[in-house]
Amino acid sequence: MEEHPLSDESGTWETVVEECEALADDYRERDWTVVVALPGDVVPVPGTGDEVVEHVGLDVVVGDDVYPDLEAAVEGATFDEYEAFRAVTGGLVYLALVVRATDDEVAVCLPLYYRLAESERMFSLLDAGETMRTKVHPLDPDKGVEFVHEDPDPLLPPDWDADLSDEFA
């Protein structure tokens, strides 16, 4: 059985989750509507074997308990900004992603991770000019909210468009 990507001993994942919670608290202090959505799984898409490309970016599965709060928070809001804090270690990219609807004062905080070994196709499509998106959905993939990232660089490892073949070994 394959080991879960977050089972390392470094504590990086816990740090990312704590950072998202701290960022959320900052927004709450300013009376923003905030949702922190912990993922059950994060996958870069399209995957190696995917024949159909529905979107390029990250596919994030969240629990059915948090998804209704996320859906309610984003309804009618216009998301116009985002920032991401990243760390790359042990073949994983860790992200504390905050997506903001500044006029609506809504923030979505997403602690995320993805494997570099599963990212090659996503990187190549981004390099070809595709727009990066983060789709967040419950177990039902027909539901979901999507965030568009015109500039994907903050979500990717430094020098992501360089030859990353060593990372995929």
Secondary structure, 3 states (H helix, E strand, C coil): CCCCCCCCCCCHHHHHHHHHHHHHHHHHHCCCEEEECCEEEEEEECCCCCCCCCCEEEEEEECCCCHHHHHHHHCCCCCCEEEEEEEEECCEEEEEEEEEECCCCEEEEEEEEEEHHHCHHHHHHHHCCCCEEEEEECCCCCCCEEEEECCCHHHCCCCCCCCCHHHHC
